[in-house]
Amino acid sequence: MKVKVINHSNNELPQYATPMSAGMDLRAFTDEPITIMPGERKLIHSCINIQLPEGYELQVRPRSGLALKHGITLTNAPGTVDADYRGDVGAIVHNLGTEPFVVNNGDRICQIVAKEYVKIEWEETDSLDSTERGEGGFNSTGIK
């Protein structure tokens, strides 16, 4: 799928690390290092703008290595970039670790994954089909 992109940064465009990778790493664009203290969150810009085809979203997801090694995640993971959004693709980076985390220009801060979606149309009713699970929610099917 072809996606139009404008790169306002001095970083390379996101790319797949291996032929079977689902996500591409998005790089931070910043004039100076950004320090994120433990418990703090900051919006990190990429300075990349995209135009997705209708019926697709771009999901912004944490990188597993940053999560494991530094406690770095994304507050609204996965974030959604809608097909009609034309602004900067950024990431709300949250430091759940115990040490300050520094983001430098060009650092790979998150992953982006293009996903197809379907629109739903509500059909109001007075009842739903029953299932074995019923209305059970959080942990209703047990732990093991």
C-alpha positions as CSV (number, residue, x, y, z in Angstrom):
1,M,0.0,0.0,0.0
2,K,1.4,3.4,-0.9
3,V,1.1,6.2,1.7
4,K,2.0,9.8,1.0
5,V,4.4,11.3,3.5
6,I,6.0,14.6,4.2
7,N,9.2,14.4,6.2
8,H,9.9,17.8,7.9
9,S,12.7,16.2,10.1
10,N,16.3,15.5,9.3
11,N,15.7,11.8,10.1
12,E,15.2,8.9,7.7
13,L,11.6,7.7,7.1
14,P,10.4,4.8,9.2
15,Q,11.2,1.5,7.8
16,Y,10.7,-2.2,8.4
17,A,13.7,-3.8,10.2
18,T,13.1,-7.3,8.7
19,P,11.0,-8.6,5.8
20,M,8.3,-10.0,8.2
21,S,8.2,-7.0,10.6
22,A,4.6,-5.7,11.2
23,G,5.7,-2.3,12.6
24,M,8.2,0.4,11.6
25,D,10.2,2.4,14.2
26,L,9.3,6.0,14.4
27,R,12.1,8.4,15.2
28,A,12.0,11.4,17.5
29,F,12.7,14.9,16.1
30,T,14.0,17.4,18.6
31,D,16.4,20.3,18.5
32,E,17.8,19.3,22.0
33,P,17.6,16.3,24.2
34,I,14.3,15.8,26.1
35,T,14.5,14.4,29.6
36,I,11.4,12.4,30.8
37,M,11.5,12.0,34.6
38,P,10.1,8.9,36.3
39,G,6.3,9.2,36.3
40,E,6.3,11.9,33.7
41,R,5.0,11.9,30.2
42,K,5.8,14.1,27.2
43,L,4.7,14.5,23.6
44,I,7.5,13.6,21.3
45,H,7.3,14.8,17.8
46,S,8.5,13.0,14.6
47,C,7.8,15.9,12.2
48,I,6.3,13.4,9.8
49,N,2.9,14.0,8.2
50,I,1.1,11.2,6.4
51,Q,-2.0,10.6,4.2
52,L,-3.5,7.2,4.7
53,P,-6.1,5.7,2.4
54,E,-9.7,5.7,3.7
55,G,-10.4,2.5,5.7
56,Y,-7.0,2.5,7.4
57,E,-5.5,3.8,10.6
58,L,-1.9,4.1,11.8
59,Q,-1.5,2.6,15.3
60,V,1.3,4.1,17.4
61,R,2.6,1.4,19.8
62,P,5.4,1.1,22.5
63,R,8.7,-0.5,21.6
64,S,9.2,-3.7,23.7
65,G,12.9,-3.1,24.2
66,L,12.3,0.4,25.7
67,A,9.6,-1.0,27.9
68,L,11.7,-3.9,29.3
69,K,15.0,-2.0,29.7
70,H,13.7,1.5,30.8
71,G,10.0,1.2,31.6
72,I,9.2,3.5,28.7
73,T,5.7,3.1,27.2
74,L,3.0,5.1,25.5
75,T,0.2,6.6,27.6
76,N,-2.5,5.9,25.1
77,A,-1.2,2.8,23.5
78,P,-2.1,2.0,20.9
79,G,-2.7,5.5,19.7
80,T,-4.7,6.0,16.5
81,V,-3.8,8.3,13.6
82,D,-7.0,8.6,11.5
83,A,-6.9,8.6,7.7
84,D,-8.1,12.2,7.6
85,Y,-5.4,13.5,10.1
86,R,-2.6,15.5,8.4
87,G,-0.6,16.7,11.4
88,D,2.6,15.5,13.0
89,V,2.6,11.8,14.0
90,G,3.8,12.0,17.6
91,A,3.9,9.8,20.6
92,I,2.9,10.5,24.2
93,V,5.9,8.8,25.9
94,H,5.5,7.8,29.6
95,N,8.4,6.9,31.8
96,L,7.3,4.2,34.2
97,G,10.9,3.4,35.1
98,T,12.9,4.6,38.1
99,E,15.5,6.7,36.2
100,P,15.2,9.8,34.0
101,F,15.0,8.8,30.3
102,V,16.6,11.0,27.6
103,V,15.2,11.2,24.1
104,N,17.6,12.5,21.5
105,N,17.0,13.5,17.9
106,G,16.7,10.3,15.8
107,D,16.0,7.9,18.7
108,R,13.5,5.2,17.8
109,I,10.7,6.0,20.3
110,C,7.8,3.9,19.2
111,Q,6.4,1.6,16.5
112,I,3.8,2.4,13.9
113,V,1.5,-0.2,12.3
114,A,-1.0,0.3,9.5
115,K,-4.3,-1.4,10.2
116,E,-7.4,-1.8,8.1
117,Y,-10.7,-1.3,9.9
118,V,-14.4,-1.6,9.3
119,K,-17.1,0.9,10.2
120,I,-20.0,-0.3,12.3
121,E,-23.6,0.7,12.0
122,W,-25.7,0.5,15.2
123,E,-28.8,-1.7,15.2
124,E,-30.8,-0.9,18.3
125,T,-32.5,-3.8,20.0
126,D,-34.1,-4.8,23.3
127,S,-32.1,-8.1,23.6
128,L,-28.8,-9.7,22.6
129,D,-28.1,-13.4,21.8
130,S,-27.1,-15.3,24.9
131,T,-23.6,-16.9,25.2
132,E,-21.9,-19.2,27.7
133,R,-20.0,-16.2,29.1
134,G,-23.1,-14.0,29.4
135,E,-22.5,-10.5,30.9
136,G,-19.4,-11.6,32.8
137,G,-16.5,-9.1,32.5
138,F,-13.2,-8.5,34.1
139,N,-11.7,-11.9,35.0
140,S,-15.1,-13.6,34.6
141,T,-13.5,-16.6,32.9
142,G,-11.0,-17.2,35.8
143,I,-7.2,-17.0,36.1
144,K,-6.1,-20.5,34.9
